[in-house]
Amino acid sequence: MKIIIVENELYLAQSIAGKLVENGFETEIYSSIKEAMHSRGDVYLLSTNLPGQNTSPLITKFKDKIIILMVSYINNDTVGEPLKLGAKDYIVKPFMIEELLRKIEHYQEYQDLRKKTRLYHEYMENLLQEIKVDYDPEKLTYPLVIQTNYQRLVDKLVFAFVHARNKPLTFVPLGNKGWKEKIENASDKSLLYITEIHLLKKVDREKLLSLLKNYDFILCTTSELETAFPTITLSTDSKLYDQNEILTIDDYVKFIVNSFQYKFPDTELSKKLGISRKSLWEKRKKYGLFKKK
C-alpha cells in the first residue's frame, strides 16, 4: 500500500514516512498540492496547514481514496469543509504513529468491505437478471411464507424488496448447523430470509416456526408447509435448474423449449431434445409453449 504524505514541514513529513516504512508501507512526500495532484496512492495524509494552498482540488480528485487530514487545530476550514468534500477522517498534530496506523487500518478494512459488497451485489444482479417475477415487491408484507417450485424466483423478489425498502437482510439457510444462533443474534431491524426448511426434521421445523413468532421474516419453501403464518405461492414453468436438482422429463422439456425456442428453429430444437418435430409440436400444445408472434 502506498501512502502519499502532503506536508510542507519536511522534517515532520520524513519522520512520519520513516515510521510508516518501518510498518511495511511505501511512501511518497510532496510539499505542495500542485505536485501531489499527479500522484497515485492508496492513502493520502494531507496537512491542512499549507500556507497559500487550497486543499479542495486534491480532496475532490482523490475522494475515493483514504484521505486523512493532519490538523493543528479543529475548525470548519481545517476539518468541517474537507470532510464534506470527501476526506475520511482527521488526526491532530502531534500524534502517535499507533493512532495513525489504527485509522489507516480501519478505513482500509472499510474500503475492502465496500468492494466486496459491490462485487456480491453485482454478482447477484447478474445471477438473477433472467428471472422474471410476476409479483410486485412493494406488495410484500412480513412475516410471510412463500411456497415455490423455484427458489431463485423468491430470491429475486426478496432482494428487490429489501433494496426498495433499504432494509437490512439476514440470510438464514437452514442447511447450516448454526441457523438457530443466527436467528437469535440477528438485529431487531433486520429481515430474516430463511431457506432450505425441507432439510429439517419435523421436530426441528416445529421449533423453528415457534421461534419465528418473535421475528420479521420471509420463509421460502419448495414443498407444502402447514403454518399459521400468511402464505403465498409463486411458481414458474420456465425455471432454470441447478446442478444439484433433478428435473422430471416434462420439466426439462419445458425448460429447454422456453429457454431456447427463439434461438433455434424447431428442427434443431427437436434434434437437441432427441424427439421428432411432431413430438415437439405435441409438447408445445400440451404445455401451451407456442412462440409469440
HUHUCOR-V695807 format. One record per pair of residues at least 6 apart in sequence whose ideal C-beta (glycine too) atoms are under 6 Angstrom apart, sorted by the first residue. I is the first residue (numbers start at 1). J is the second residue. D is the distance in whole Angstrom. If there is no record, write none. Layout:
I:J:D
I:J:D
//
This chain:
1:25:6
1:42:5
2:26:5
2:41:5
2:42:5
3:20:6
3:25:5
3:27:5
3:43:4
4:28:5
4:39:5
4:41:4
4:44:5
5:13:5
5:16:6
5:17:6
5:29:5
5:45:5
6:30:5
6:36:5
6:46:5
6:47:6
7:13:4
7:47:4
8:31:5
8:50:5
13:29:5
17:27:4
17:29:6
19:97:4
20:27:5
30:36:4
33:53:5
33:58:5
36:58:6
43:66:4
43:104:6
44:62:6
44:65:6
44:67:5
45:68:6
45:70:6
46:55:6
46:67:6
46:69:6
47:70:5
48:69:5
48:71:5
48:78:4
49:72:5
56:85:6
59:67:6
59:82:6
59:85:4
59:86:5
59:87:5
60:85:6
63:86:3
66:88:5
66:107:4
67:87:4
67:88:6
68:89:5
68:103:6
69:82:6
69:87:5
69:90:4
70:91:6
70:93:6
71:78:5
71:90:5
71:92:6
72:93:5
79:90:5
88:107:5
89:103:6
91:100:6
128:156:5
131:152:5
131:156:4
133:153:6
133:156:5
133:157:5
135:157:6
137:157:6
137:160:4
137:161:4
137:164:6
140:161:5
142:216:5
142:218:6
143:217:5
143:229:5
144:218:5
144:230:5
145:219:5
145:227:6
145:229:5
145:231:4
146:154:5
146:220:5
146:232:6
146:234:6
147:221:5
147:233:5
148:154:5
148:234:5
148:235:6
149:235:5
150:236:6
150:239:4
151:220:6
153:234:5
153:236:6
154:220:4
158:193:5
158:218:6
162:169:5
167:191:5
168:189:6
168:190:5
169:191:5
169:193:6
170:186:5
170:190:5
170:192:5
171:193:5
172:179:5
172:182:5
172:183:6
172:192:6
172:194:5
173:195:5
173:196:5
174:196:4
174:197:6
174:199:6
174:200:6
175:196:5
175:199:5
191:216:5
192:215:6
192:217:4
193:218:5
194:217:6
194:219:4
195:220:5
197:221:5
198:223:5
209:227:6
237:254:5
238:258:4
241:247:5
253:283:6
254:287:5
257:289:5
261:291:6
266:277:6
266:280:6
270:277:5
270:280:4
284:290:5
//
